[in-house]
Amino acid sequence: MEIDNILEEIENLVASSNRVPFVDKVMIDDVELFRLMDVLRSELPREIQDAYDIVKRRDDIIQAAQAEADRLLEGAKREATQTVEQAKSYAQKAVEESEIVQQAKAQERQIMEQTMAQAQQLKTETEQYAADLKSSAESYADQVFNHVIESVGDALQAVQQAKSQLNDQR
C-alpha cells in the first residue's frame, strides 16, 4: 500500500468518525488508527529504499556513459595513430621528390589536425551526454526524495494530529 493511500485512509477515518456533541472533537477507532500507523511504518522503509535504488541506477547510468566515452575516445586515438602511421609511410615513400614530401607533410598535419579535432569533438559530445544523463538522473532522484520527504511530513503531521485529537478526547 502506498504512503499516499495510507494517509488518505487516515484522513477518511478521521472524517468519517463520530463527532462529540458540543465539542469540536471526533471519536476515532483507535484499533483502525494503530493498524494504519503500522502499515505506514512498514511502507516508509520501502519508499526510502526505492529512492536509494534510483540513485544507484543513476550512478550505474553515469558509469556506463563514462565507459562509453572512454571507449569512443580510445577508438578515436587508435584511428588517429593509424592515420598518423599511414601518413608517415606515405611520406617516407616520397622522400626523393621534395614536392611530394612537402605535400605529404602538409597532408599529415591536416589529417592529424582533423583527427585530433574529431577526437576532441567526440570527447566533448560524450562528456556533455554523460553530464546530461547525470543531471537528469540527479533531477529525478531529487524529485523522488522531495516526494518521500513530503509524504513523510504529511504522514507525521496526520499522525500528530490524530494523537493530539486522541489526547484531547481524554
JOMO-V488053 format. One record per residue. RES is the residue in one small letter. SS is DSSP state (H for helix, E for strand, - for the rest). OMEGA is omega in whole degrees, 0 to 359 (* if undefined). D_CENTER is the distance of its C-alpha to the mean C-alpha in Angstrom with 1 decimal. Layout:
# JOMO-V488053
res->RES ss->SS omega->OMEGA d_center->D_CENTER
res->RES ss->SS omega->OMEGA d_center->D_CENTER
This chain:
# JOMO-V488053
res->m ss->- omega->182 d_center->24.7
res->e ss->- omega->182 d_center->21.9
res->i ss->H omega->180 d_center->22.2
res->d ss->H omega->179 d_center->23.0
res->n ss->H omega->179 d_center->25.8
res->i ss->H omega->179 d_center->27.2
res->l ss->H omega->178 d_center->27.3
res->e ss->H omega->177 d_center->29.0
res->e ss->H omega->178 d_center->31.5
res->i ss->H omega->179 d_center->32.3
res->e ss->H omega->179 d_center->32.9
res->n ss->H omega->178 d_center->35.1
res->l ss->H omega->180 d_center->36.9
res->v ss->H omega->183 d_center->37.7
res->a ss->H omega->183 d_center->38.6
res->s ss->H omega->180 d_center->40.8
res->s ss->- omega->180 d_center->42.6
res->n ss->E omega->178 d_center->46.2
res->r ss->E omega->176 d_center->47.1
res->v ss->E omega->183 d_center->49.6
res->p ss->- omega->175 d_center->52.6
res->f ss->- omega->179 d_center->53.3
res->v ss->- omega->180 d_center->50.1
res->d ss->- omega->182 d_center->46.7
res->k ss->E omega->176 d_center->45.2
res->v ss->E omega->176 d_center->44.1
res->m ss->E omega->184 d_center->44.8
res->i ss->- omega->174 d_center->41.8
res->d ss->- omega->186 d_center->42.0
res->d ss->H omega->179 d_center->40.7
res->v ss->H omega->179 d_center->40.2
res->e ss->H omega->178 d_center->37.9
res->l ss->H omega->179 d_center->36.0
res->f ss->H omega->177 d_center->35.7
res->r ss->H omega->180 d_center->34.5
res->l ss->H omega->178 d_center->31.7
res->m ss->H omega->177 d_center->30.8
res->d ss->H omega->178 d_center->30.7
res->v ss->H omega->179 d_center->28.4
res->l ss->H omega->178 d_center->26.1
res->r ss->H omega->181 d_center->26.1
res->s ss->H omega->181 d_center->25.3
res->e ss->H omega->185 d_center->22.3
res->l ss->H omega->180 d_center->20.6
res->p ss->H omega->179 d_center->19.8
res->r ss->H omega->179 d_center->18.3
res->e ss->H omega->179 d_center->16.0
res->i ss->H omega->178 d_center->14.9
res->q ss->H omega->176 d_center->14.5
res->d ss->H omega->178 d_center->12.3
res->a ss->H omega->178 d_center->9.9
res->y ss->H omega->178 d_center->10.3
res->d ss->H omega->179 d_center->9.9
res->i ss->H omega->178 d_center->6.4
res->v ss->H omega->180 d_center->5.7
res->k ss->H omega->179 d_center->8.1
res->r ss->H omega->178 d_center->6.9
res->r ss->H omega->179 d_center->3.9
res->d ss->H omega->178 d_center->7.1
res->d ss->H omega->179 d_center->9.3
res->i ss->H omega->180 d_center->8.1
res->i ss->H omega->179 d_center->8.6
res->q ss->H omega->179 d_center->11.8
res->a ss->H omega->179 d_center->12.9
res->a ss->H omega->178 d_center->12.7
res->q ss->H omega->178 d_center->14.6
res->a ss->H omega->178 d_center->17.0
res->e ss->H omega->178 d_center->17.7
res->a ss->H omega->179 d_center->18.3
res->d ss->H omega->179 d_center->20.7
res->r ss->H omega->180 d_center->22.4
res->l ss->H omega->179 d_center->23.0
res->l ss->H omega->179 d_center->24.3
res->e ss->H omega->177 d_center->26.5
res->g ss->H omega->179 d_center->27.9
res->a ss->H omega->178 d_center->28.6
res->k ss->H omega->178 d_center->30.4
res->r ss->H omega->180 d_center->32.4
res->e ss->H omega->178 d_center->33.4
res->a ss->H omega->179 d_center->34.4
res->t ss->H omega->178 d_center->36.5
res->q ss->H omega->180 d_center->38.2
res->t ss->H omega->178 d_center->38.9
res->v ss->H omega->179 d_center->40.4
res->e ss->H omega->177 d_center->42.5
res->q ss->H omega->180 d_center->43.7
res->a ss->H omega->178 d_center->44.7
res->k ss->H omega->180 d_center->46.5
res->s ss->H omega->178 d_center->48.4
res->y ss->H omega->182 d_center->49.5
res->a ss->H omega->180 d_center->50.6
res->q ss->H omega->180 d_center->52.7
res->k ss->H omega->186 d_center->54.5
res->a ss->- omega->184 d_center->55.6
res->v ss->- omega->184 d_center->56.9
res->e ss->- omega->184 d_center->60.5
res->e ss->- omega->185 d_center->59.8
res->s ss->H omega->180 d_center->58.5
res->e ss->H omega->179 d_center->57.3
res->i ss->H omega->178 d_center->55.2
res->v ss->H omega->179 d_center->53.9
res->q ss->H omega->179 d_center->52.9
res->q ss->H omega->180 d_center->51.2
res->a ss->H omega->178 d_center->49.4
res->k ss->H omega->179 d_center->48.2
res->a ss->H omega->179 d_center->47.1
res->q ss->H omega->178 d_center->45.3
res->e ss->H omega->179 d_center->43.7
res->r ss->H omega->181 d_center->42.4
res->q ss->H omega->179 d_center->41.2
res->i ss->H omega->180 d_center->39.4
res->m ss->H omega->180 d_center->37.9
res->e ss->H omega->179 d_center->36.7
res->q ss->H omega->181 d_center->35.3
res->t ss->H omega->179 d_center->33.5
res->m ss->H omega->178 d_center->32.1
res->a ss->H omega->178 d_center->31.1
res->q ss->H omega->179 d_center->29.4
res->a ss->H omega->180 d_center->27.7
res->q ss->H omega->179 d_center->26.5
res->q ss->H omega->179 d_center->25.3
res->l ss->H omega->179 d_center->23.5
res->k ss->H omega->181 d_center->21.9
res->t ss->H omega->180 d_center->21.0
res->e ss->H omega->180 d_center->19.5
res->t ss->H omega->178 d_center->17.5
res->e ss->H omega->178 d_center->16.2
res->q ss->H omega->178 d_center->15.4
res->y ss->H omega->179 d_center->13.6
res->a ss->H omega->179 d_center->11.5
res->a ss->H omega->178 d_center->11.0
res->d ss->H omega->177 d_center->10.1
res->l ss->H omega->180 d_center->7.5
res->k ss->H omega->181 d_center->6.1
res->s ss->H omega->179 d_center->7.0
res->s ss->H omega->180 d_center->5.6
res->a ss->H omega->179 d_center->1.9
res->e ss->H omega->179 d_center->4.0
res->s ss->H omega->179 d_center->6.2
res->y ss->H omega->179 d_center->5.3
res->a ss->H omega->178 d_center->5.1
res->d ss->H omega->180 d_center->8.0
res->q ss->H omega->180 d_center->9.7
res->v ss->H omega->180 d_center->9.8
res->f ss->H omega->179 d_center->11.2
res->n ss->H omega->178 d_center->13.5
res->h ss->H omega->180 d_center->14.7
res->v ss->H omega->180 d_center->15.4
res->i ss->H omega->180 d_center->17.2
res->e ss->H omega->180 d_center->19.1
res->s ss->H omega->179 d_center->20.1
res->v ss->H omega->179 d_center->21.2
res->g ss->H omega->179 d_center->23.1
res->d ss->H omega->179 d_center->24.7
res->a ss->H omega->180 d_center->25.7
res->l ss->H omega->180 d_center->27.1
res->q ss->H omega->181 d_center->29.0
res->a ss->H omega->179 d_center->30.4
res->v ss->H omega->179 d_center->31.5
res->q ss->H omega->178 d_center->33.1
res->q ss->H omega->180 d_center->34.8
res->a ss->H omega->178 d_center->36.1
res->k ss->H omega->180 d_center->37.3
res->s ss->H omega->179 d_center->39.0
res->q ss->H omega->178 d_center->40.7
res->l ss->H omega->179 d_center->41.7
res->n ss->H omega->179 d_center->43.2
res->d ss->H omega->180 d_center->44.9
res->q ss->H omega->183 d_center->46.6
res->r ss->- omega->* d_center->48.3
